[in-house]
Amino acid sequence: MRKRSRRVRTVLAAVAAVVLGAAGCDGGSPAAPGTGAHTARPPVWDRSPDSIAAVGDSITRGFDACAVLSDCPEVSWATGGDARVDSLAVRLLGVPGAAERSWNYAVTGARMADLPGQMARAARRRPQLVTVMAGANDACRSSASAMTPVADFRADFEEALRTLRSALPRTQVYVASVPDLKRLWSQGRTNALGKEVWKLGICPSMLADADDMTGSAMLRRDSVQRRVVAYNAVLREVCARDRRCRFDDDAVYDYRFGTDQLSQWDWFHPSTDGQARLAEIAYRRITASHP
């Protein structure tokens, strides 16, 4: 009986050691020095990714930052190489790294419905980080009634993340909020040249009849602004369900763009200085120790 009791105790002790060891591994506890039994798990969010792909719309393409009605990706806040901007890619990867390991798949005029396709193209590069800035064109339509419905916006964004996750489950995603379009209108309408460029079809739902201050015009602009707020709520909610996604907590929406940060060509899109501010916001968010 004594031998049997000792045998039982020995077996139970071995089982307990295995169970406790497994529990320690699941909890991410580091191994004792020199044992080599377990290695500490890497953090879910890597604050220094080694490659970047950008998706989105005209803002990420640097539209109207260098010349009228033209893309200027070299000053893009996400991947540009212009020293005046100090883009996110340059800050994270250095100048040579930004040139070799960052890619810009944003398209001027793109809406959220275009994002799944951009994500698929970006995924082929296998980047460690994807930046997203999209949604302004869903609000900037021919009229307020033509804006993308919030439910469709949500479905398109969810599809875009699924597209990325099906190929790259560990790639990180930084999501910028949609800018405050009404503030951009209020700043840009002080410039006569800018208002003439607006007439070429830039964000009619917000910018049409820029000097019309009647009740109906203000109601139209308010409806566009409410839609932007709703879009940002969607970006926040969908991103929050993904452990490797960080929303900017409305930092771009809240940023008070002044005339120095607006294009000298259309007084609506970011200037080179505005692009630099976007790069700073993104870098601060991505490298923060906590979301």
C-alpha positions as CSV (number, residue, x, y, z in Angstrom):
1,M,0.0,0.0,0.0
2,R,2.8,2.4,0.8
3,K,4.5,1.8,-2.5
4,R,1.2,2.3,-4.3
5,S,0.6,5.6,-2.4
6,R,4.1,6.9,-3.3
7,R,3.4,5.9,-6.9
8,V,0.1,7.8,-6.9
9,R,1.7,10.9,-5.3
10,T,4.5,10.8,-7.9
11,V,2.0,10.6,-10.8
12,L,-0.1,13.5,-9.3
13,A,3.0,15.6,-8.9
14,A,4.0,15.0,-12.5
15,V,0.5,15.9,-13.7
16,A,0.5,19.1,-11.6
17,A,3.8,20.1,-13.0
18,V,2.6,19.7,-16.5
19,V,-0.6,21.6,-15.9
20,L,1.1,24.5,-14.1
21,G,3.7,24.7,-16.9
22,A,1.0,24.9,-19.5
23,A,-0.8,27.6,-17.5
24,G,2.3,29.6,-17.3
25,C,2.9,29.4,-21.0
26,D,-0.7,30.5,-21.8
27,G,-0.4,33.4,-19.5
28,G,2.8,34.6,-21.3
29,S,5.0,34.1,-18.2
30,P,8.7,34.2,-19.1
31,A,10.8,31.1,-18.6
32,A,13.4,30.9,-15.8
33,P,16.7,32.3,-17.0
34,G,18.7,29.7,-18.9
35,T,16.0,27.0,-19.0
36,G,14.9,27.7,-22.6
37,A,11.5,26.0,-21.7
38,H,9.4,29.0,-22.9
39,T,9.9,32.3,-24.6
40,A,7.9,35.4,-23.8
41,R,5.2,36.1,-26.3
42,P,5.8,39.2,-28.6
43,P,3.4,42.1,-28.0
44,V,0.2,42.1,-30.0
45,W,1.0,45.6,-31.3
46,D,4.5,46.2,-32.7
47,R,5.4,49.9,-32.5
48,S,8.2,49.6,-35.1
49,P,6.8,47.7,-38.1
50,D,9.3,47.1,-40.9
51,S,7.1,47.7,-43.9
52,I,4.1,49.9,-44.7
53,A,1.3,49.9,-47.3
54,A,-1.1,52.8,-47.6
55,V,-4.7,52.6,-48.9
56,G,-7.3,55.3,-49.2
57,D,-8.1,58.3,-51.2
58,S,-6.8,61.6,-52.5
59,I,-5.4,62.8,-49.2
60,T,-3.0,59.8,-49.1
61,R,-2.1,60.5,-52.7
62,G,-1.1,64.1,-51.8
63,F,-3.7,65.5,-54.2
64,D,-3.4,69.3,-54.9
65,A,-0.4,69.6,-52.5
66,C,2.1,70.4,-55.3
67,A,0.0,71.4,-58.4
68,V,-3.6,72.0,-59.2
69,L,-5.8,69.0,-59.7
70,S,-2.8,66.6,-59.6
71,D,-1.6,63.8,-57.3
72,C,1.7,64.4,-55.5
73,P,2.5,61.1,-53.7
74,E,6.0,62.3,-52.8
75,V,4.4,64.5,-50.1
76,S,2.0,61.8,-48.9
77,W,1.7,61.7,-45.1
78,A,1.9,57.9,-45.2
79,T,4.7,57.0,-47.7
80,G,6.1,60.2,-49.2
81,G,9.8,60.9,-49.3
82,D,9.7,64.7,-49.1
83,A,11.8,65.9,-46.1
84,R,9.3,68.7,-45.4
85,V,6.6,66.1,-44.6
86,D,8.7,63.6,-42.7
87,S,6.2,60.9,-43.6
88,L,5.1,58.0,-41.4
89,A,7.2,55.7,-43.6
90,V,10.3,57.9,-43.2
91,R,9.8,58.1,-39.4
92,L,9.4,54.4,-39.0
93,L,11.7,53.0,-41.7
94,G,14.2,55.7,-42.4
95,V,14.8,57.3,-45.8
96,P,16.2,54.2,-47.6
97,G,13.7,51.9,-45.9
98,A,10.7,54.1,-46.9
99,A,11.8,54.0,-50.5
100,E,12.2,50.2,-50.5
101,R,9.5,49.0,-48.1
102,S,6.5,51.3,-48.4
103,W,3.8,51.3,-51.1
104,N,1.0,53.6,-51.8
105,Y,-2.2,52.0,-53.2
106,A,-4.5,54.9,-52.4
107,V,-6.5,56.3,-55.4
108,T,-7.8,59.9,-55.8
109,G,-11.6,59.8,-55.7
110,A,-11.8,56.4,-54.0
111,R,-14.7,55.6,-51.6
112,M,-15.0,52.9,-49.0
113,A,-16.4,50.5,-51.5
114,D,-13.0,50.6,-53.3
115,L,-11.1,49.7,-50.1
116,P,-11.4,45.9,-50.4
117,G,-9.7,46.0,-53.8
118,Q,-6.9,48.2,-52.5
119,M,-6.4,45.9,-49.5
120,A,-6.1,42.9,-51.8
121,R,-3.3,44.7,-53.8
122,A,-1.6,45.9,-50.6
123,A,-1.7,42.4,-49.1
124,R,0.4,41.0,-52.0
125,R,3.3,43.0,-50.6
126,R,2.9,41.4,-47.2
127,P,3.4,44.7,-45.2
128,Q,3.6,44.7,-41.4
129,L,1.4,47.8,-41.3
130,V,-1.4,49.0,-43.4
131,T,-2.6,52.6,-43.1
132,V,-6.2,53.5,-43.9
133,M,-7.6,56.9,-44.6
134,A,-10.9,56.7,-46.5
135,G,-14.4,58.0,-46.1
136,A,-14.2,61.7,-47.2
137,N,-15.4,60.8,-50.7
138,D,-18.4,58.9,-49.3
139,A,-19.6,62.2,-47.8
140,C,-18.3,64.4,-50.7
141,R,-20.9,63.5,-53.2
142,S,-22.9,65.5,-55.8
143,S,-25.5,66.1,-53.2
144,A,-26.2,65.3,-49.6
145,S,-28.7,62.7,-50.6
146,A,-26.1,60.8,-52.7
147,M,-23.8,60.2,-49.7
148,T,-23.0,56.6,-48.9
149,P,-25.5,55.1,-46.4
150,V,-23.9,54.3,-43.1
151,A,-24.8,50.6,-43.3
152,D,-23.1,50.3,-46.7
153,F,-20.0,52.2,-45.4
154,R,-19.8,49.7,-42.5
155,A,-20.2,46.7,-44.7
156,D,-17.5,47.9,-47.1
157,F,-15.0,48.6,-44.3
158,E,-15.7,45.2,-42.7
159,E,-15.1,43.5,-46.1
160,A,-11.8,45.4,-46.5
161,L,-10.6,44.1,-43.1
162,R,-11.7,40.6,-43.9
163,T,-9.8,40.8,-47.2
164,L,-6.6,41.8,-45.4
165,R,-7.1,39.2,-42.6
166,S,-7.7,36.3,-45.0
167,A,-4.2,36.9,-46.4
168,L,-2.4,38.5,-43.4
169,P,-3.9,37.7,-40.0
170,R,-1.0,39.4,-38.1
171,T,-0.6,42.6,-40.2
172,Q,-1.3,45.8,-38.2
173,V,-3.8,48.4,-39.3
174,Y,-3.9,52.1,-38.5
175,V,-7.2,53.8,-39.3
176,A,-7.4,57.6,-39.6
177,S,-10.6,59.4,-39.0
178,V,-12.5,61.3,-41.7
179,P,-11.5,65.0,-41.5
180,D,-14.0,67.7,-40.3
181,L,-15.2,68.7,-43.7
182,K,-17.3,71.6,-42.4
183,R,-14.2,73.1,-40.8
184,L,-12.4,72.8,-44.1
185,W,-15.3,74.7,-45.8
186,S,-15.2,77.4,-43.2
187,Q,-11.4,77.9,-43.6
188,G,-11.3,77.6,-47.4
189,R,-14.1,79.9,-48.1
190,T,-11.9,82.8,-47.1
191,N,-10.0,82.4,-50.4
192,A,-11.5,83.5,-53.7
193,L,-9.2,81.3,-55.8
194,G,-10.0,78.3,-53.8
195,K,-13.8,78.8,-54.2
196,E,-13.3,79.0,-58.0
197,V,-11.5,75.6,-57.9
198,W,-14.3,74.2,-55.8
199,K,-16.7,74.9,-58.6
200,L,-14.9,72.3,-60.7
201,G,-16.6,69.7,-58.6
202,I,-14.6,69.3,-55.3
203,C,-16.9,68.0,-52.6
204,P,-20.2,69.6,-53.9
205,S,-22.3,68.2,-51.0
206,M,-20.3,70.5,-48.6
207,L,-18.6,73.1,-50.8
208,A,-21.3,74.0,-53.4
209,D,-22.5,77.6,-53.2
210,A,-19.8,78.2,-50.6
211,D,-21.0,81.7,-49.6
212,D,-24.7,80.7,-49.3
213,M,-25.5,81.1,-45.7
214,T,-29.2,80.5,-46.0
215,G,-30.9,78.0,-43.7
216,S,-31.2,75.4,-46.4
217,A,-27.5,75.6,-47.2
218,M,-26.5,75.3,-43.6
219,L,-28.8,72.3,-43.1
220,R,-27.2,70.6,-46.1
221,R,-23.7,71.2,-44.6
222,D,-24.9,70.0,-41.2
223,S,-26.2,66.8,-42.7
224,V,-22.9,66.1,-44.4
225,Q,-21.1,66.7,-41.1
226,R,-23.4,64.4,-39.2
227,R,-22.7,61.7,-41.8
228,V,-18.9,62.2,-41.3
229,V,-19.4,61.8,-37.5
230,A,-21.4,58.6,-38.2
231,Y,-18.6,57.2,-40.5
232,N,-16.0,57.8,-37.8
233,A,-18.2,56.0,-35.3
234,V,-18.2,53.0,-37.7
235,L,-14.4,53.1,-38.1
236,R,-14.0,53.2,-34.3
237,E,-16.4,50.3,-33.7
238,V,-15.1,48.0,-36.5
239,C,-11.5,48.6,-35.7
240,A,-12.1,47.9,-32.0
241,R,-13.0,44.4,-32.8
242,D,-9.6,43.7,-34.3
243,R,-6.7,43.2,-31.8
244,R,-4.2,44.5,-34.4
245,C,-6.2,47.6,-35.4
246,R,-5.7,51.1,-34.0
247,F,-8.1,53.9,-34.7
248,D,-6.8,57.4,-34.3
249,D,-9.5,58.3,-31.7
250,D,-10.8,61.1,-34.0
251,A,-7.4,62.8,-33.9
252,V,-7.6,63.8,-37.6
253,Y,-11.2,64.9,-37.3
254,D,-10.4,67.0,-34.3
255,Y,-7.3,68.6,-35.8
256,R,-8.0,72.3,-36.4
257,F,-6.6,72.6,-39.9
258,G,-5.8,76.3,-40.7
259,T,-5.0,78.0,-44.0
260,D,-1.4,77.0,-43.6
261,Q,-2.4,73.3,-43.7
262,L,-4.6,73.7,-46.8
263,S,-3.6,73.4,-50.4
264,Q,-2.9,76.7,-52.1
265,W,-4.6,75.3,-55.1
266,D,-8.0,74.3,-53.8
267,W,-8.0,75.4,-50.1
268,F,-9.6,72.0,-49.1
269,H,-7.0,69.2,-49.4
270,P,-4.0,69.2,-47.1
271,S,-1.0,71.2,-48.2
272,T,2.6,69.9,-47.6
273,D,2.3,71.3,-44.1
274,G,-1.0,69.6,-43.6
275,Q,0.4,66.3,-44.8
276,A,3.2,66.7,-42.2
277,R,0.6,67.2,-39.5
278,L,-1.2,64.0,-40.6
279,A,2.2,62.1,-40.5
280,E,2.8,63.4,-37.0
281,I,-0.7,62.3,-35.8
282,A,-0.2,58.8,-37.2
283,Y,3.3,58.3,-35.9
284,R,2.2,59.4,-32.4
285,R,-0.7,56.9,-32.5
286,I,1.2,54.0,-33.9
287,T,4.2,54.3,-31.6
288,A,2.1,54.8,-28.4
289,S,2.6,52.1,-25.8
290,H,-1.1,51.9,-25.3
291,P,-4.0,52.5,-27.8
